[in-house]
Structure formats: structure tokens, C-alpha cells
Amino acid sequence: MNTHHKIHRWVRLILSSVLLIAVTACAAGAEPASTDELVTANGFVCPEPSPRVGFESKEINIFTWTEYIPADIFDCFGLVYGVTVNVDYFSSNEELYSKVSLGEGANPYDIIHPSDYMISVFIREELLQELDPSKIPNLANLDPGLVAAYGDTTSYVVPYQMGTQAIIYNSKTVEPPPTSWADLWNPEYKGRIVSVDDSRVVIGAALLALGYDVNDTDPDHLEETKQKLLELMPNIRVFDSDSPKTPLVAGDVDLGIVWNGEAFLAATEAPEFKYVFPEEGSIIFYDGMAIPPTAPHPDIAYAWFNYLLQGDVNWLTLVDYPYTNPNKAALEYARANQPEIYEAYISSPITNTPADEFAKGHDVKDIGEALLLYDEIWTEIKQ
């Protein structure tokens, strides 16, 4: 089944047992959608844009992470504005960069979703348009405390989601539980680990296990890290950035280096999975939405930003892709209208990351030309 469009089994369980959210409002005893309401194929009633943004384009081209933006949001944007929404997916920042950096005419996208260090790379290489915040009134829906992690990159990106990358393990099959990145080198874990297919995360975890900085550029330290990773490779059964929870829930692996949203979904479906913030600190990520300088339809981008930032739209991410959400309006909407979803999110340290764990975490930063050394390490260990 195509992971981009599947409905997570855990969501279906919640819907059938307690939730009966907006997509099944009629079954919950609510009035059926009126004939003038716009409804997705899943039955979700699309909120009107607030505010409605004017533009002339008839389509929008979006390049985003797999399993990241709920399908109903794409569908609703197309319905409420009467435009065609074209979406392509990538699985790593490097894949995004390789496509967007090809030059004039090669990049067809109006919206891209770079993350953490790659945001700085794009800015440095002038691959992002500077934004006009006056055209994005729904920026007011964001939590200033969380958005502070983005620093001055918000001149070029609209914050979307953020979170941690840490360790997940099956408490029924892994004993004792891991407490550090260094524990993943346990020879008993041979062939039992899934990892996100992300060079900066995996190399960063090894650097932290060795006591180095996650952004270390010392050639000697990086050579030591490469040898350390070659020792880890027998333990990693699969690299998967599309759906790393899938081999965990299927029982193919027992541990993982994963994003917190994937860990939350896995633990919801199979409670034996536990998420651990390593004692060396987790690896922090933060994602943004941006406009490339060659965007063919830049006028429609601001309408997309504003719609995705609406609380009555953005709350859907808490259901499908529950990372750490900096959109306070989405949380407020969920608390008032979808209390089960809100309580599941707010009560979990996986999604509602404790402040001390964020403070202890490590930001992955732009390391300039040293990235070539990381690329060489990544190529060699994966061979």
C-alpha cells in the first residue's frame, strides 16, 4: 500500500472506538454536511480559508517529506481555492537539495520543506526567496517559544513541525532497555535496528556516542566516527525514512533510530514500544516551508502558508503525523473540539517534548564544506 495515502491503523482504531472526529461527524449524530460545504473523499469537511488570500495561479507544486502532511489538507486546499494541487515526495534533505539545486528551469516547485541544517544551506546558496510576513497573518498562530529554535531563518521559512530523533525499543524483546546512543552498539542487537536514512542523524549519533559534538568537523574525529559506524552497521537491518515505524510494528526489528512522531504512532499501535531520550541528548529537528527563487507559481504560496497554519486545518497533523507542533492555534482547536486527540498528544512526552529534553538536545547545523566528509563517510558505511 502506498504509504503516502494510507490511513494509519491506529487512527482507524481511535475513530471506531472513541473519536468519531470531523471526518465522521454524521455518524456521531451531527448534522450532515450541507450541500454548499466542500468535503474530501475521506468525508472531512474543509474549513474556509481564514483569511482568504488572492492569487492568479491555477495550480501549486509542493515537494515535501513522505508521511508528513495529511492528505485531507492537500485535498481541502484544492477544493476551497479551486486549484490543482501537485505533490512530490522526498525522503531526505539531501534528496531535496539535489532536486532543488539543479538550477533555473529544473526545479518546478512552489513550496519545499527543508529541515534544520539544510535550511541554512539553502539560505547560504540563495535557494530560498525571502518571505513577506505581512502576507502571512496566520504566523500569529505559532508559539514564539518553540519558533525561537528557528532563529533568523524565519525570514525565509515558515515553521511547520519540529521534534526529536531518539531511540525506540520493544520492551517485550529488549532487556535491559537502552539508555544511550552508545548502547546501540550492543552485539546482541545484530540485525535488529531500523534507522532513519539520514546521514546527519546517524553520524551525529555516533559522534555523540564518542563524546564529540554532533556538528564536529575535525577530520580525525570523523575518521574515528566512521570506524565506529562500521562496527554499528551489522546491527542495522534497514534504513527507512519513509515509514520507519512499519518494520517495528511488523516485528521485523526491535529497536530504531526514529523521529518522535513515528515513535508515537508505533507506540499507539503497539504499546510495548517505548521511546528513550539518550543520556547524551537527542538530536533536534525543525522543519519549515519555503519558496524557491524559481517557483513558477509564487503567488499561490502565501495562500498555502496561511491555510496550513489555520488551527482548524493544522490540527489534523496531530492525528496523522504527530510530531512536536509549534502551532498553538491547532492545539487550542483540538483541545476544544477533539479532546481525545489533544489529551493523547499533550500527555505524551514523545510528542509534547519536555523542555529539559529540548534543552539537552543537539541541533544539527550547517557545517559548510565539511559536509563532503560526512558524505564520504555515509557512502562508505552504506556500501
DRENZATOR-627585 format. One record per residue (C-alpha): residue in one letter; x, y, z. Coordinates in pm, 1 decimal, padded with zeros to 6 digits. Example, Ala and Ser with C-alpha at 12.3 -4.5 7.8 and 13.67 -1.06 7.14 Angstrom:
BEGIN
<"a", <01230.0, -00450.0, 00780.0>>,
<"s", <01367.0, -00106.0, 00714.0>>,
//
This chain:
BEGIN
<"m", <00000.0, 00000.0, 00000.0>>,
<"n", <00129.0, 00345.5, -00085.6>>,
<"t", <00249.9, 00499.8, 00240.6>>,
<"h", <00161.5, 00848.2, 00121.9>>,
<"h", <-00209.5, 00776.6, 00119.3>>,
<"k", <-00271.1, 00500.4, 00369.6>>,
<"i", <-00480.3, 00566.1, 00678.6>>,
<"h", <-00289.6, 00454.4, 00985.6>>,
<"r", <-00448.0, 00160.8, 01159.2>>,
<"w", <-00417.1, 00335.1, 01493.2>>,
<"v", <-00623.9, 00623.9, 01362.0>>,
<"r", <-00894.7, 00383.0, 01247.1>>,
<"l", <-00895.9, 00223.1, 01592.7>>,
<"i", <-00939.0, 00559.8, 01760.6>>,
<"l", <-01206.1, 00665.3, 01517.0>>,
<"s", <-01404.0, 00346.1, 01561.5>>,
<"s", <-01385.2, 00340.4, 01939.0>>,
<"v", <-01395.7, 00690.4, 02079.9>>,
<"l", <-01324.0, 00965.3, 01841.7>>,
<"l", <-01570.5, 00999.5, 01558.6>>,
<"i", <-01394.3, 01317.4, 01455.2>>,
<"a", <-01489.8, 01559.5, 01185.2>>,
<"v", <-01439.2, 01309.8, 00906.1>>,
<"t", <-01722.5, 01101.2, 01056.2>>,
<"a", <-01928.0, 01380.8, 01204.9>>,
<"c", <-02253.2, 01246.7, 01062.9>>,
<"a", <-02206.1, 00913.3, 01236.5>>,
<"a", <-02159.9, 01097.9, 01563.6>>,
<"g", <-02505.7, 01244.7, 01536.9>>,
<"a", <-02404.4, 01577.2, 01385.6>>,
<"e", <-02598.3, 01730.6, 01104.2>>,
<"p", <-02490.3, 01605.9, 00761.2>>,
<"a", <-02266.6, 01838.4, 00562.0>>,
<"s", <-02468.9, 02097.6, 00380.5>>,
<"t", <-02468.5, 02095.2, 00003.9>>,
<"d", <-02251.8, 02406.7, -00009.2>>,
<"e", <-01978.5, 02255.2, 00210.4>>,
<"l", <-01666.6, 02115.8, 00048.1>>,
<"v", <-01585.1, 01763.1, 00162.8>>,
<"t", <-01281.7, 01541.9, 00091.6>>,
<"a", <-01300.2, 01181.4, -00021.7>>,
<"n", <-01245.7, 01082.4, 00342.6>>,
<"g", <-01553.2, 01281.4, 00444.9>>,
<"f", <-01364.1, 01567.1, 00609.7>>,
<"v", <-01548.4, 01898.3, 00583.4>>,
<"c", <-01297.1, 02155.6, 00461.2>>,
<"p", <-01266.9, 02476.2, 00665.3>>,
<"e", <-01292.7, 02800.8, 00473.8>>,
<"p", <-00962.4, 02989.7, 00436.3>>,
<"s", <-00919.4, 03244.3, 00712.9>>,
<"p", <-00812.1, 03477.3, 00571.1>>,
<"r", <-00878.4, 03403.4, 00205.0>>,
<"v", <-00572.4, 03502.1, 00004.1>>,
<"g", <-00593.3, 03623.0, -00353.3>>,
<"f", <-00376.7, 03486.0, -00636.6>>,
<"e", <-00399.5, 03416.4, -01008.8>>,
<"s", <-00232.7, 03074.8, -01043.4>>,
<"k", <-00442.0, 02766.2, -01114.8>>,
<"e", <-00209.7, 02511.1, -00956.8>>,
<"i", <00051.1, 02464.5, -00688.0>>,
<"n", <00350.1, 02228.5, -00690.1>>,
<"i", <00464.4, 02102.9, -00348.0>>,
<"f", <00775.9, 01899.0, -00262.6>>,
<"t", <00757.0, 01757.8, 00089.5>>,
<"w", <00855.9, 01468.8, 00314.1>>,
<"t", <00677.1, 01137.8, 00287.1>>,
<"e", <00411.8, 01080.4, 00555.7>>,
<"y", <00415.7, 01441.2, 00666.0>>,
<"i", <00114.3, 01644.3, 00554.8>>,
<"p", <-00232.1, 01485.8, 00591.1>>,
<"a", <-00397.2, 01408.1, 00257.3>>,
<"d", <-00712.7, 01592.0, 00365.7>>,
<"i", <-00516.0, 01918.6, 00384.5>>,
<"f", <-00394.1, 01883.6, 00027.8>>,
<"d", <-00745.8, 01796.0, -00084.5>>,
<"c", <-00906.2, 02081.0, 00107.7>>,
<"f", <-00668.4, 02341.4, -00027.6>>,
<"g", <-00753.3, 02233.9, -00380.2>>,
<"l", <-01126.0, 02237.4, -00305.5>>,
<"v", <-01153.0, 02568.4, -00121.0>>,
<"y", <-00944.9, 02754.4, -00378.0>>,
<"g", <-01048.3, 02559.6, -00687.3>>,
<"v", <-00690.0, 02478.7, -00788.3>>,
<"t", <-00487.1, 02170.6, -00877.3>>,
<"v", <-00250.7, 02052.1, -00603.7>>,
<"n", <00051.3, 01856.3, -00731.0>>,
<"v", <00264.7, 01683.2, -00468.8>>,
<"d", <00600.2, 01505.6, -00493.2>>,
<"y", <00778.0, 01343.9, -00201.4>>,
<"f", <01137.1, 01310.9, -00081.6>>,
<"s", <01293.1, 01101.4, 00194.2>>,
<"s", <01596.4, 01307.5, 00295.5>>,
<"n", <01727.6, 01661.5, 00297.3>>,
<"e", <01997.7, 01551.8, 00055.4>>,
<"e", <01737.7, 01429.6, -00193.0>>,
<"l", <01556.8, 01762.4, -00162.2>>,
<"y", <01878.2, 01956.3, -00216.2>>,
<"s", <01980.8, 01755.0, -00520.5>>,
<"k", <01649.7, 01833.4, -00688.5>>,
<"v", <01616.9, 02200.0, -00596.2>>,
<"s", <01979.9, 02298.4, -00662.4>>,
<"l", <01975.6, 02191.9, -01028.6>>,
<"g", <01930.0, 02548.3, -01145.7>>,
<"e", <01694.2, 02764.7, -01344.8>>,
<"g", <01409.9, 02572.8, -01503.6>>,
<"a", <01498.6, 02241.2, -01338.8>>,
<"n", <01302.4, 02299.5, -01017.3>>,
<"p", <00925.1, 02305.7, -01075.5>>,
<"y", <00825.2, 02354.3, -00712.7>>,
<"d", <00641.1, 02640.9, -00547.0>>,
<"i", <00674.4, 02503.6, -00193.2>>,
<"i", <00955.4, 02297.0, -00044.5>>,
<"h", <01002.8, 02164.7, 00309.9>>,
<"p", <01371.5, 02180.9, 00415.7>>,
<"s", <01479.8, 02086.6, 00766.7>>,
<"d", <01726.1, 02221.6, 01025.8>>,
<"y", <02078.4, 02241.6, 00877.2>>,
<"m", <01951.5, 02225.5, 00519.5>>,
<"i", <01753.6, 02544.8, 00574.8>>,
<"s", <02083.1, 02724.7, 00637.3>>,
<"v", <02240.8, 02560.2, 00333.3>>,
<"f", <01954.7, 02677.9, 00112.8>>,
<"i", <01978.0, 03030.6, 00253.0>>,
<"r", <02356.5, 03042.3, 00207.2>>,
<"e", <02326.4, 02927.9, -00152.9>>,
<"e", <02039.8, 03170.0, -00222.3>>,
<"l", <01794.9, 02889.9, -00299.5>>,
<"l", <01507.7, 03041.5, -00099.9>>,
<"q", <01305.1, 03356.7, -00150.3>>,
<"e", <01290.0, 03598.3, 00140.4>>,
<"l", <00933.5, 03597.5, 00271.9>>,
<"d", <00693.7, 03886.6, 00319.1>>,
<"p", <00546.2, 03826.3, 00666.8>>,
<"s", <00267.7, 04078.1, 00600.5>>,
<"k", <00123.3, 03821.3, 00359.6>>,
<"i", <00118.9, 03550.0, 00628.9>>,
<"p", <-00111.2, 03677.6, 00904.4>>,
<"n", <-00151.4, 03326.9, 01044.0>>,
<"l", <00208.7, 03336.7, 01162.8>>,
<"a", <00038.7, 03471.7, 01475.9>>,
<"n", <-00085.1, 03116.2, 01539.7>>,
<"l", <00268.2, 02994.8, 01615.9>>,
<"d", <00417.5, 02954.0, 01963.4>>,
<"p", <00705.7, 03207.1, 01994.2>>,
<"g", <00883.3, 02985.5, 02247.0>>,
<"l", <00912.0, 02692.9, 02005.2>>,
<"v", <00966.0, 02907.4, 01697.1>>,
<"a", <01272.4, 03056.0, 01867.7>>,
<"a", <01455.8, 02736.0, 01767.7>>,
<"y", <01441.2, 02851.7, 01405.1>>,
<"g", <01642.9, 03166.4, 01481.1>>,
<"d", <01665.1, 03418.8, 01199.7>>,
<"t", <01582.2, 03155.5, 00935.5>>,
<"t", <01218.0, 03261.8, 00971.7>>,
<"s", <01292.9, 03534.4, 00720.0>>,
<"y", <01296.6, 03251.8, 00466.1>>,
<"v", <01089.9, 02968.1, 00612.0>>,
<"v", <00750.9, 02930.7, 00776.3>>,
<"p", <00778.8, 02693.5, 01076.0>>,
<"y", <00578.8, 02374.4, 01032.2>>,
<"q", <00678.5, 02089.6, 01265.9>>,
<"m", <00969.0, 02005.9, 01493.2>>,
<"g", <01074.1, 01738.5, 01735.1>>,
<"t", <01339.3, 01491.8, 01845.1>>,
<"q", <01524.9, 01198.9, 01696.3>>,
<"a", <01599.6, 00936.0, 01955.4>>,
<"i", <01569.4, 00563.3, 02031.2>>,
<"i", <01262.2, 00341.5, 02025.3>>,
<"y", <01268.2, -00016.4, 02153.8>>,
<"n", <01033.7, -00309.2, 02208.5>>,
<"s", <01005.0, -00354.4, 02584.9>>,
<"k", <00894.9, -00717.0, 02538.9>>,
<"t", <01203.1, -00823.0, 02346.5>>,
<"v", <01479.7, -00583.0, 02453.8>>,
<"e", <01623.2, -00620.1, 02801.0>>,
<"p", <01776.2, -00421.0, 02957.2>>,
<"p", <01635.4, -00112.6, 02785.8>>,
<"p", <01884.0, 00114.1, 02607.0>>,
<"t", <01958.3, 00442.2, 02776.6>>,
<"s", <02221.6, 00592.3, 02546.2>>,
<"w", <02328.1, 00615.0, 02183.5>>,
<"a", <02628.8, 00403.9, 02278.8>>,
<"d", <02400.4, 00115.1, 02376.5>>,
<"l", <02303.0, 00061.8, 02011.4>>,
<"w", <02646.0, -00094.4, 01951.3>>,
<"n", <02544.8, -00393.3, 02168.3>>,
<"p", <02629.9, -00704.2, 01958.5>>,
<"e", <02302.2, -00860.8, 02077.0>>,
<"y", <02123.3, -00609.9, 01852.1>>,
<"k", <02267.9, -00755.6, 01530.9>>,
<"g", <02009.7, -00717.7, 01254.0>>,
<"r", <01750.7, -00576.3, 01496.2>>,
<"i", <01763.2, -00198.9, 01431.4>>,
<"v", <01580.3, 00026.0, 01184.1>>,
<"s", <01724.3, 00372.8, 01129.6>>,
<"v", <01609.1, 00682.0, 00950.3>>,
<"d", <01802.9, 00715.3, 00625.6>>,
<"d", <01965.5, 01040.7, 00734.1>>,
<"s", <02340.6, 01086.1, 00731.2>>,
<"r", <02349.7, 01375.1, 00977.6>>,
<"v", <02137.8, 01187.3, 01232.1>>,
<"v", <02326.1, 00857.5, 01213.5>>,
<"i", <02671.7, 01015.2, 01201.8>>,
<"g", <02558.2, 01256.6, 01472.1>>,
<"a", <02451.7, 00968.7, 01697.2>>,
<"a", <02793.9, 00808.5, 01657.7>>,
<"l", <02969.4, 01138.4, 01731.6>>,
<"l", <02762.8, 01176.9, 02048.5>>,
<"a", <02835.8, 00816.5, 02149.4>>,
<"l", <03207.6, 00900.2, 02121.5>>,
<"g", <03166.7, 01215.5, 02327.9>>,
<"y", <03202.9, 01458.4, 02037.3>>,
<"d", <02980.2, 01739.5, 01916.1>>,
<"v", <02701.9, 01645.0, 01676.5>>,
<"n", <02842.0, 01901.4, 01428.7>>,
<"d", <03209.3, 01804.9, 01469.9>>,
<"t", <03427.0, 01875.5, 01164.7>>,
<"d", <03764.3, 01753.2, 01294.0>>,
<"p", <03894.0, 01504.6, 01030.8>>,
<"d", <04048.4, 01278.9, 01295.2>>,
<"h", <03725.1, 01267.9, 01493.8>>,
<"l", <03528.8, 01193.5, 01177.5>>,
<"e", <03763.1, 00908.4, 01083.6>>,
<"e", <03713.4, 00763.7, 01431.6>>,
<"t", <03339.0, 00806.5, 01385.4>>,
<"k", <03348.4, 00623.0, 01053.2>>,
<"q", <03518.7, 00325.4, 01214.1>>,
<"k", <03264.2, 00337.3, 01494.7>>,
<"l", <02979.5, 00330.6, 01242.8>>,
<"l", <03131.0, 00039.3, 01053.5>>,
<"e", <03100.9, -00150.4, 01382.4>>,
<"l", <02734.0, -00049.3, 01408.0>>,
<"m", <02632.9, -00149.1, 01055.5>>,
<"p", <02573.2, -00521.2, 01132.6>>,
<"n", <02311.1, -00412.5, 01386.1>>,
<"i", <02114.8, -00202.6, 01135.5>>,
<"r", <01879.6, -00420.1, 00935.9>>,
<"v", <01722.5, -00144.2, 00728.8>>,
<"f", <01739.3, 00229.5, 00663.6>>,
<"d", <01390.6, 00373.2, 00621.9>>,
<"s", <01288.8, 00737.6, 00622.0>>,
<"d", <00952.7, 00678.6, 00456.2>>,
<"s", <00793.8, 00480.7, 00739.4>>,
<"p", <01046.2, 00355.9, 00996.7>>,
<"k", <00764.6, 00251.7, 01229.1>>,
<"t", <00647.7, -00010.7, 00979.8>>,
<"p", <00926.4, -00269.4, 01037.0>>,
<"l", <00896.0, -00207.7, 01410.9>>,
<"v", <00523.1, -00278.6, 01429.1>>,
<"a", <00560.8, -00569.4, 01185.3>>,
<"g", <00809.9, -00732.6, 01421.5>>,
<"d", <01096.8, -00724.1, 01173.9>>,
<"v", <01313.6, -00521.2, 01412.1>>,
<"d", <01315.6, -00446.1, 01783.8>>,
<"l", <01483.8, -00106.7, 01803.8>>,
<"g", <01506.8, 00208.2, 01598.7>>,
<"i", <01661.6, 00547.9, 01548.3>>,
<"v", <01344.8, 00738.0, 01460.8>>,
<"w", <01163.6, 01070.5, 01469.3>>,
<"n", <00932.5, 01124.7, 01764.8>>,
<"g", <00616.4, 01132.3, 01551.1>>,
<"e", <00693.7, 00787.4, 01411.5>>,
<"a", <00765.3, 00663.7, 01764.4>>,
<"f", <00430.0, 00796.2, 01886.3>>,
<"l", <00242.0, 00620.0, 01605.9>>,
<"a", <00426.1, 00293.3, 01670.5>>,
<"a", <00359.6, 00312.5, 02045.4>>,
<"t", <-00008.3, 00391.4, 01984.4>>,
<"e", <-00047.9, 00082.9, 01771.1>>,
<"a", <00175.3, -00138.3, 01985.7>>,
<"p", <00218.2, -00006.5, 02343.7>>,
<"e", <00519.0, -00229.2, 02407.1>>,
<"f", <00726.4, 00022.9, 02212.7>>,
<"k", <00897.8, 00279.9, 02433.5>>,
<"y", <01079.7, 00598.8, 02334.9>>,
<"v", <01407.8, 00684.9, 02504.0>>,
<"f", <01584.3, 01020.3, 02514.3>>,
<"p", <01951.3, 00911.0, 02515.0>>,
<"e", <02160.2, 01030.1, 02804.6>>,
<"e", <02391.8, 01204.1, 02555.1>>,
<"g", <02091.0, 01405.1, 02435.5>>,
<"s", <01851.2, 01358.1, 02145.3>>,
<"i", <01901.0, 01514.1, 01802.9>>,
<"i", <01660.7, 01803.1, 01746.7>>,
<"f", <01495.0, 01871.6, 01413.8>>,
<"y", <01279.2, 02156.5, 01292.7>>,
<"d", <01110.5, 02181.4, 00954.9>>,
<"g", <00992.7, 02475.7, 00752.2>>,
<"m", <00800.4, 02568.0, 00439.7>>,
<"a", <00973.5, 02786.7, 00184.5>>,
<"i", <00953.0, 02924.9, -00167.9>>,
<"p", <01238.0, 02852.3, -00412.9>>,
<"p", <01351.0, 03150.3, -00624.9>>,
<"t", <01245.4, 02966.0, -00941.9>>,
<"a", <00891.3, 02887.3, -00816.8>>,
<"p", <00654.9, 02900.1, -01116.7>>,
<"h", <00353.2, 02999.0, -00903.6>>,
<"p", <00489.6, 03202.5, -00610.6>>,
<"d", <00164.5, 03397.0, -00571.4>>,
<"i", <-00020.3, 03087.0, -00450.6>>,
<"a", <00244.6, 03000.5, -00191.6>>,
<"y", <00117.6, 03254.8, 00061.5>>,
<"a", <-00233.5, 03112.9, 00037.6>>,
<"w", <-00085.2, 02770.0, 00116.6>>,
<"f", <00110.6, 02901.6, 00414.1>>,
<"n", <-00192.7, 03068.5, 00565.0>>,
<"y", <-00421.8, 02771.5, 00511.4>>,
<"l", <-00181.9, 02519.5, 00661.5>>,
<"l", <-00129.5, 02748.1, 00962.2>>,
<"q", <-00504.0, 02765.4, 01042.0>>,
<"g", <-00584.9, 02594.8, 01369.1>>,
<"d", <-00893.3, 02417.9, 01228.5>>,
<"v", <-00674.7, 02275.9, 00949.2>>,
<"n", <-00339.3, 02217.3, 01114.5>>,
<"w", <-00486.1, 02007.4, 01398.0>>,
<"l", <-00509.6, 01716.8, 01150.5>>,
<"t", <-00133.5, 01674.9, 01184.8>>,
<"l", <-00192.3, 01565.2, 01545.7>>,
<"v", <-00384.0, 01267.9, 01408.2>>,
<"d", <-00175.8, 01157.7, 01112.2>>,
<"y", <00176.5, 01286.0, 01180.7>>,
<"p", <00208.8, 01385.9, 01546.5>>,
<"y", <00548.8, 01547.3, 01583.1>>,
<"t", <00603.9, 01840.7, 01818.8>>,
<"n", <00363.8, 02100.7, 01686.9>>,
<"p", <00454.1, 02470.2, 01729.2>>,
<"n", <00105.2, 02577.6, 01614.9>>,
<"k", <-00073.4, 02690.8, 01931.3>>,
<"a", <-00397.0, 02756.8, 01739.6>>,
<"a", <-00403.6, 02392.4, 01627.7>>,
<"l", <-00361.0, 02273.7, 01985.5>>,
<"e", <-00630.4, 02510.1, 02109.5>>,
<"y", <-00868.0, 02390.4, 01838.5>>,
<"a", <-00800.3, 02026.6, 01924.5>>,
<"r", <-00846.7, 02089.3, 02297.1>>,
<"a", <-01187.3, 02244.8, 02234.7>>,
<"n", <-01312.0, 02017.2, 01958.1>>,
<"q", <-01111.3, 01692.6, 01966.1>>,
<"p", <-01023.0, 01639.1, 02332.7>>,
<"e", <-00915.4, 01274.8, 02288.6>>,
<"i", <-00662.8, 01371.9, 02025.0>>,
<"y", <-00545.2, 01667.6, 02229.5>>,
<"e", <-00503.4, 01466.5, 02550.8>>,
<"a", <-00312.7, 01190.1, 02370.0>>,
<"y", <-00073.0, 01449.9, 02229.9>>,
<"i", <-00031.6, 01673.2, 02532.7>>,
<"s", <00011.3, 01390.6, 02784.5>>,
<"s", <00283.7, 01211.4, 02588.7>>,
<"p", <00648.0, 01311.2, 02639.0>>,
<"i", <00711.6, 01169.6, 02292.3>>,
<"t", <00509.7, 01439.0, 02118.7>>,
<"n", <00490.8, 01709.9, 02383.9>>,
<"t", <00866.0, 01702.0, 02437.6>>,
<"p", <00972.2, 01805.8, 02790.0>>,
<"a", <01151.4, 02139.2, 02796.2>>,
<"d", <01459.2, 01990.6, 02963.3>>,
<"e", <01493.7, 01730.9, 02686.7>>,
<"f", <01474.2, 02000.7, 02422.1>>,
<"a", <01737.5, 02198.6, 02612.3>>,
<"k", <01958.7, 01890.9, 02637.3>>,
<"g", <01915.2, 01807.6, 02270.0>>,
<"h", <02152.5, 01886.5, 01985.7>>,
<"d", <02075.8, 02099.4, 01680.7>>,
<"v", <02216.2, 01975.9, 01351.5>>,
<"k", <02378.8, 02278.1, 01185.9>>,
<"d", <02523.4, 02374.7, 00851.4>>,
<"i", <02889.4, 02262.4, 00855.5>>,
<"g", <02985.9, 02409.2, 00519.5>>,
<"e", <03248.0, 02225.3, 00316.4>>,
<"a", <03292.0, 01966.8, 00592.0>>,
<"l", <02965.9, 01817.3, 00468.1>>,
<"l", <03174.8, 01649.2, 00196.6>>,
<"l", <03349.9, 01449.0, 00468.8>>,
<"y", <03013.3, 01341.3, 00605.3>>,
<"d", <02902.4, 01238.1, 00257.0>>,
<"e", <03215.0, 01026.2, 00215.3>>,
<"i", <03153.3, 00855.7, 00550.0>>,
<"w", <02790.1, 00791.3, 00462.0>>,
<"t", <02876.2, 00642.0, 00125.1>>,
<"e", <03143.1, 00415.0, 00268.2>>,
<"i", <02945.8, 00277.3, 00561.2>>,
<"k", <02637.6, 00207.5, 00348.2>>,
<"q", <02846.1, 00010.8, 00097.4>>,
//
